[in-house]
Amino acid sequence: MEEDVRIALSRMEQRLTGIEHDVSGLKAVQGEIRMMNETLITLANELKHTNQHLARHEQKIDEIEAVPKMRLQQIATAIIAAIAGAIISTIVGLAIT
């Protein structure tokens, strides 16, 4: 009977040693997961700032692209005004003479 108890106790000690080894390995994995989580949070914040920066650049590009369109509209308006003025001047000139 005493021999059976020693054998059972020996087996339990072996299991306990194996479990302690497994727990030690899991603690290392847990540390790695925490580090990866912190890195992921940092990357997410950097990505957020990058997206905000990109949005500002897109807005500036849209503003820069709008400038030539506005100039073209101003030129077209000036040409139409000049043609209309010439036509009116011609009509008034013919009416006076």
MDAnalysis code that builds the backbone (N, CA, C; Angstrom):
import MDAnalysis as mda
import numpy as np

u = mda.Universe.empty(291, n_residues=97, atom_resindex=np.repeat(np.arange(97), 3), trajectory=True)
u.add_TopologyAttr("name", ["N", "CA", "C"] * 97)
u.add_TopologyAttr("resid", np.arange(1, 98))
u.add_TopologyAttr("resname", ["MET", "GLU", "GLU", "ASP", "VAL", "ARG", "ILE", "ALA", "LEU", "SER", "ARG", "MET", "GLU", "GLN", "ARG", "LEU", "THR", "GLY", "ILE", "GLU", "HIS", "ASP", "VAL", "SER", "GLY", "LEU", "LYS", "ALA", "VAL", "GLN", "GLY", "GLU", "ILE", "ARG", "MET", "MET", "ASN", "GLU", "THR", "LEU", "ILE", "THR", "LEU", "ALA", "ASN", "GLU", "LEU", "LYS", "HIS", "THR", "ASN", "GLN", "HIS", "LEU", "ALA", "ARG", "HIS", "GLU", "GLN", "LYS", "ILE", "ASP", "GLU", "ILE", "GLU", "ALA", "VAL", "PRO", "LYS", "MET", "ARG", "LEU", "GLN", "GLN", "ILE", "ALA", "THR", "ALA", "ILE", "ILE", "ALA", "ALA", "ILE", "ALA", "GLY", "ALA", "ILE", "ILE", "SER", "THR", "ILE", "VAL", "GLY", "LEU", "ALA", "ILE", "THR"])
u.atoms.positions = np.array([
    [0.807, -1.183, 0.000],
    [0.000, 0.000, 0.000],
    [0.867, 1.272, 0.000],
    [1.902, 1.247, 0.832],
    [2.796, 2.375, 0.884],
    [3.495, 2.577, -0.457],
    [3.810, 1.498, -1.102],
    [4.455, 1.551, -2.416],
    [3.507, 2.187, -3.429],
    [2.237, 1.857, -3.375],
    [1.250, 2.443, -4.290],
    [1.125, 3.948, -4.068],
    [1.178, 4.348, -2.815],
    [1.085, 5.774, -2.491],
    [2.310, 6.500, -3.030],
    [3.500, 5.890, -2.877],
    [4.720, 6.507, -3.397],
    [4.677, 6.613, -4.919],
    [4.195, 5.584, -5.548],
    [4.095, 5.603, -7.023],
    [3.116, 6.684, -7.459],
    [1.960, 6.753, -6.787],
    [0.959, 7.767, -7.127],
    [1.523, 9.159, -6.870],
    [2.231, 9.328, -5.757],
    [2.824, 10.622, -5.424],
    [3.901, 10.997, -6.445],
    [4.681, 10.029, -6.870],
    [5.714, 10.271, -7.869],
    [5.085, 10.705, -9.200],
    [4.029, 10.033, -9.578],
    [3.327, 10.399, -10.832],
    [2.749, 11.809, -10.724],
    [2.185, 12.138, -9.559],
    [1.598, 13.462, -9.365],
    [2.692, 14.538, -9.429],
    [3.854, 14.264, -8.885],
    [4.967, 15.209, -8.944],
    [5.425, 15.409, -10.379],
    [5.459, 14.326, -11.149],
    [5.842, 14.428, -12.558],
    [4.824, 15.271, -13.328],
    [3.552, 15.018, -13.068],
    [2.494, 15.806, -13.731],
    [2.612, 17.277, -13.335],
    [2.849, 17.527, -12.041],
    [2.975, 18.893, -11.550],
    [4.167, 19.599, -12.206],
    [5.272, 18.884, -12.349],
    [6.448, 19.442, -13.014],
    [6.120, 19.781, -14.472],
    [5.412, 18.875, -15.138],
    [5.012, 19.132, -16.535],
    [4.084, 20.330, -16.636],
    [3.151, 20.431, -15.704],
    [2.214, 21.557, -15.711],
    [2.951, 22.867, -15.434],
    [3.894, 22.857, -14.491],
    [4.684, 24.058, -14.214],
    [5.475, 24.488, -15.441],
    [6.022, 23.522, -16.159],
    [6.757, 23.817, -17.387],
    [5.822, 24.452, -18.423],
    [4.626, 23.875, -18.568],
    [3.648, 24.423, -19.518],
    [3.247, 25.845, -19.141],
    [3.027, 26.087, -17.834],
    [2.638, 27.418, -17.376],
    [3.756, 28.419, -17.654],
    [5.006, 28.019, -17.446],
    [6.136, 28.908, -17.737],
    [6.146, 29.283, -19.217],
    [5.896, 28.301, -20.071],
    [5.834, 28.570, -21.514],
    [4.682, 29.505, -21.855],
    [3.553, 29.314, -21.185],
    [2.401, 30.175, -21.445],
    [2.645, 31.607, -20.983],
    [3.398, 31.766, -19.898],
    [3.726, 33.123, -19.446],
    [4.566, 33.845, -20.484],
    [5.479, 33.144, -21.100],
    [6.301, 33.757, -22.156],
    [5.430, 34.153, -23.349],
    [4.509, 33.277, -23.710],
    [3.600, 33.572, -24.824],
    [2.722, 34.771, -24.478],
    [2.262, 34.807, -23.230],
    [1.430, 35.918, -22.790],
    [2.204, 37.237, -22.896],
    [3.466, 37.235, -22.523],
    [4.292, 38.437, -22.643],
    [4.430, 38.872, -24.092],
    [4.628, 37.916, -24.976],
    [4.732, 38.231, -26.411],
    [3.421, 38.816, -26.931],
    [2.316, 38.252, -26.503],
    [1.000, 38.752, -26.948],
    [0.798, 40.180, -26.465],
    [1.189, 40.469, -25.232],
    [1.069, 41.843, -24.720],
    [1.919, 42.802, -25.542],
    [3.148, 42.390, -25.866],
    [4.016, 43.241, -26.668],
    [3.418, 43.472, -28.055],
    [2.896, 42.419, -28.644],
    [2.279, 42.555, -29.969],
    [1.054, 43.467, -29.900],
    [0.296, 43.380, -28.824],
    [-0.875, 44.229, -28.655],
    [-0.472, 45.695, -28.564],
    [0.583, 45.987, -27.803],
    [1.069, 47.364, -27.702],
    [1.558, 47.870, -29.052],
    [2.249, 47.014, -29.778],
    [2.723, 47.390, -31.109],
    [1.557, 47.657, -32.047],
    [0.533, 46.834, -31.961],
    [-0.646, 47.009, -32.805],
    [-1.359, 48.318, -32.485],
    [-1.442, 48.664, -31.215],
    [-2.063, 49.936, -30.823],
    [-1.259, 51.104, -31.384],
    [0.059, 51.009, -31.287],
    [0.922, 52.064, -31.823],
    [0.734, 52.201, -33.335],
    [0.702, 51.074, -34.024],
    [0.508, 51.108, -35.485],
    [-0.856, 51.682, -35.856],
    [-1.878, 51.339, -35.091],
    [-3.223, 51.860, -35.367],
    [-3.247, 53.375, -35.194],
    [-2.586, 53.882, -34.164],
    [-2.525, 55.336, -33.961],
    [-1.763, 56.017, -35.083],
    [-0.653, 55.423, -35.499],
    [0.114, 56.000, -36.599],
    [-0.689, 55.983, -37.897],
    [-1.437, 54.924, -38.113],
    [-2.276, 54.839, -39.313],
    [-3.367, 55.903, -39.286],
    [-3.921, 56.144, -38.114],
    [-4.943, 57.185, -37.969],
    [-4.368, 58.544, -38.340],
    [-3.169, 58.850, -37.815],
    [-2.540, 60.130, -38.133],
    [-2.172, 60.213, -39.612],
    [-1.739, 59.109, -40.181],
    [-1.395, 59.086, -41.603],
    [-2.637, 59.349, -42.456],
    [-3.763, 58.761, -42.079],
    [-5.008, 58.988, -42.820],
    [-5.448, 60.445, -42.730],
    [-5.290, 61.056, -41.551],
    [-5.636, 62.471, -41.402],
    [-4.722, 63.328, -42.270],
    [-3.444, 63.002, -42.279],
    [-2.472, 63.737, -43.094],
    [-2.817, 63.589, -44.575],
    [-3.170, 62.390, -44.980],
    [-3.546, 62.135, -46.372],
    [-4.799, 62.907, -46.750],
    [-5.759, 62.980, -45.844],
    [-6.991, 63.730, -46.126],
    [-6.682, 65.214, -46.343],
    [-5.764, 65.763, -45.531],
    [-5.378, 67.172, -45.716],
    [-4.716, 67.374, -47.077],
    [-3.861, 66.438, -47.477],
    [-3.201, 66.553, -48.784],
    [-4.205, 66.432, -49.924],
    [-5.173, 65.553, -49.788],
    [-6.192, 65.422, -50.831],
    [-6.976, 66.713, -50.978],
    [-7.276, 67.363, -49.851],
    [-7.999, 68.631, -49.900],
    [-7.162, 69.702, -50.605],
    [-5.865, 69.745, -50.287],
    [-4.990, 70.719, -50.935],
    [-4.880, 70.449, -52.436],
    [-4.811, 69.178, -52.822],
    [-4.738, 68.823, -54.242],
    [-6.010, 69.258, -54.961],
    [-7.160, 69.045, -54.319],
    [-8.421, 69.482, -54.921],
    [-8.436, 70.995, -55.121],
    [-7.921, 71.734, -54.132],
    [-7.864, 73.194, -54.255],
    [-6.933, 73.613, -55.388],
    [-5.788, 72.938, -55.502],
    [-4.833, 73.267, -56.565],
    [-5.415, 72.946, -57.935],
    [-6.140, 71.833, -58.036],
    [-6.750, 71.467, -59.306],
    [-7.866, 72.426, -59.697],
    [-8.505, 73.069, -58.733],
    [-9.611, 73.979, -59.017],
    [-9.124, 75.307, -59.586],
    [-7.888, 75.698, -59.306],
    [-7.372, 76.998, -59.743],
    [-7.376, 77.128, -61.272],
    [-6.842, 76.185, -62.046],
    [-6.874, 76.349, -63.507],
    [-8.306, 76.400, -64.057],
    [-9.210, 75.674, -63.458],
    [-10.604, 75.711, -63.915],
    [-11.188, 77.099, -63.704],
    [-10.874, 77.703, -62.551],
    [-11.389, 79.048, -62.288],
    [-10.788, 80.055, -63.257],
    [-9.494, 79.918, -63.551],
    [-8.841, 80.825, -64.497],
    [-9.439, 80.682, -65.897],
    [-9.701, 79.446, -66.302],
    [-10.311, 79.214, -67.609],
    [-11.695, 79.845, -67.680],
    [-12.445, 79.741, -66.608],
    [-13.776, 80.372, -66.574],
    [-13.653, 81.888, -66.642],
    [-12.656, 82.456, -65.955],
    [-12.456, 83.899, -66.001],
    [-12.080, 84.359, -67.407],
    [-11.211, 83.585, -68.062],
    [-10.810, 83.925, -69.436],
    [-12.006, 83.839, -70.373],
    [-12.805, 82.783, -70.236],
    [-13.991, 82.637, -71.090],
    [-14.964, 83.791, -70.850],
    [-15.149, 84.178, -69.591],
    [-16.044, 85.294, -69.275],
    [-15.509, 86.589, -69.883],
    [-14.205, 86.807, -69.796],
    [-13.616, 88.025, -70.364],
    [-13.773, 88.048, -71.877],
    [-13.572, 86.902, -72.531],
    [-13.720, 86.841, -73.999],
    [-15.160, 87.126, -74.395],
    [-16.103, 86.507, -73.688],
    [-17.526, 86.732, -74.003],
    [-17.895, 88.197, -73.758],
    [-17.377, 88.781, -72.675],
    [-17.670, 90.191, -72.398],
    [-17.071, 91.083, -73.476],
    [-15.857, 90.754, -73.922],
    [-15.216, 91.555, -74.973],
    [-15.994, 91.447, -76.280],
    [-16.422, 90.252, -76.635],
    [-17.200, 90.066, -77.878],
    [-18.525, 90.810, -77.777],
    [-19.189, 90.674, -76.614],
    [-20.472, 91.365, -76.436],
    [-20.265, 92.877, -76.491],
    [-19.195, 93.364, -75.874],
    [-18.915, 94.797, -75.915],
    [-18.636, 95.276, -77.333],
    [-17.905, 94.466, -78.090],
    [-17.601, 94.836, -79.481],
    [-18.875, 94.871, -80.319],
    [-19.749, 93.892, -80.080],
    [-20.996, 93.857, -80.852],
    [-21.870, 95.057, -80.497],
    [-21.974, 95.355, -79.201],
    [-22.778, 96.493, -78.791],
    [-22.182, 97.797, -79.307],
    [-20.858, 97.934, -79.252],
    [-20.187, 99.136, -79.767],
    [-20.438, 99.286, -81.270],
    [-20.381, 98.175, -81.974],
    [-20.624, 98.216, -83.421],
    [-22.060, 98.638, -83.716],
    [-23.002, 98.084, -82.953],
    [-24.421, 98.421, -83.169],
    [-24.663, 99.883, -82.839],
    [-24.111, 100.347, -81.734],
    [-24.288, 101.750, -81.352],
    [-23.592, 102.652, -82.378],
    [-22.414, 102.251, -82.826],
    [-21.684, 103.044, -83.826],
    [-22.471, 103.142, -85.130],
    [-23.102, 102.046, -85.558],
    [-23.898, 102.062, -86.779],
    [-25.172, 102.866, -86.588],
    [-25.718, 102.831, -85.381],
    [-26.950, 103.557, -85.127],
    [-26.685, 105.058, -85.112],
    [-25.566, 105.475, -84.638],
    [-25.250, 106.896, -84.550],
    [-24.932, 107.458, -85.926],
    [-24.333, 106.735, -86.777],
    [-23.943, 107.258, -88.084],
    [-24.995, 107.136, -89.097],
])
